[in-house]
Amino acid sequence: MGCSFSGLNALYDAVNGGGDVWINENRFRIVRQLGEGGFAFVFLVKEIVADASSAASGGGLAKKVKDPAHLSADGTYAMKKVLIQNKEQLELVREEIRVSSLFNHPNLLPLLDHAIISVKDGQEGAWKHEAFLLFPVHLDGTLLDNFTLMKAKKETFSTTDVLHIFRQLCDGLKHMHSLEPPYAHNDVKPGNVLLTRRKGQPPLAILMDFGSARPSRKQIRSRQEALQLQEWTSEHCSAPFRAPELWDCPSHADIDERTDIWSLGCTLYAIMYGVSPFEYALGESGGSLQLAIVNAQIKWPNTGPKASYPEALHQFVTWMLQPQAAVRPRIDDIIIHVDKLIAKFTK
């Protein structure tokens, strides 16, 4: 899936990004900003439908989106705007769009539409690019957002919700790991998991942000290749959730999608306790996050909700957090085990 490169494809009707935005043939009104980070901004937008007949048929976007389940009942969506400063950033956005188009799963956030346009940086400035990526909106925020709210209320997820949230992440990753070639997400963490709370049901969990997703299997055959991988992962994989082999890669190694299994284990711990199992090292005098991760030095909370979670969940986390990738389980093994835990602990 390529990128659209026309100045007519995503024009502003108001100065500095306010008002309305066109993404290809469809018009969206910016409602409010939802978040920002680096060179990206996320807005809540509402589709502006040209006429009543289009509205009745689901709006202009309905003609473009393959799965009607991705269409919003009230026309609202999330729009990510990326300010592109150089060719490297442009290639990264193009790759994110290409990779996102490979996936089609209910627990992976779908890219509904996109456009990349050229913009002039000031009256005498050079031409740069801006990208607009359109997604379904999930207003309950990420797991990370929910941790903040729940901590303030001294709340935790029930064992049932922990297992069902985790199971959905496994389903999404299985889809990625089952492609040919297999893809790794490379940045599984609470900040990349959208959560939608549902009355009488466990929360809906959706994995997002495929900017770091790449084919998972790499043969490292020299020190230079090992250092290149470490440099790339230091930029694209969040440190508290990064697998040991990505911190200290041997000169001869076979890397595969089990880097995601490590991150998944860290995320299961975080669903229970709100942080990575290794972040304690950041608060210790002389502590080293890298050493804690490479040696798999997990610390379990001594107080709080620890007693409310079965020991089987702690053992499950430990099973995923094996520093030797060759003995770490694969996603199919994880799914078999989590299903057994759901059967055991869900009433």
URCORSUL-V883966 format. One line per field, one symbol per residue. burial: # if it has 9 or more other ideal C-beta (glycine too) atoms within 8 Angstrom, else .. A space follows every 50 residues. Layout:
BEGIN
burial: ???
END
This chain:
BEGIN
burial: ..##....####.......#####.#####.........#.######.#. ...##...####.##.....##..########.#....##.######### ..#...###########..#.......###########.########..# #.....#.###################.#..#########.#####.... ..######.####..###.#....###.##..#..##..########.#. #.#.###################.#######.....#.#.####.#.#.. ....##..#..###.#######..#..####..##.###.##..#..
END
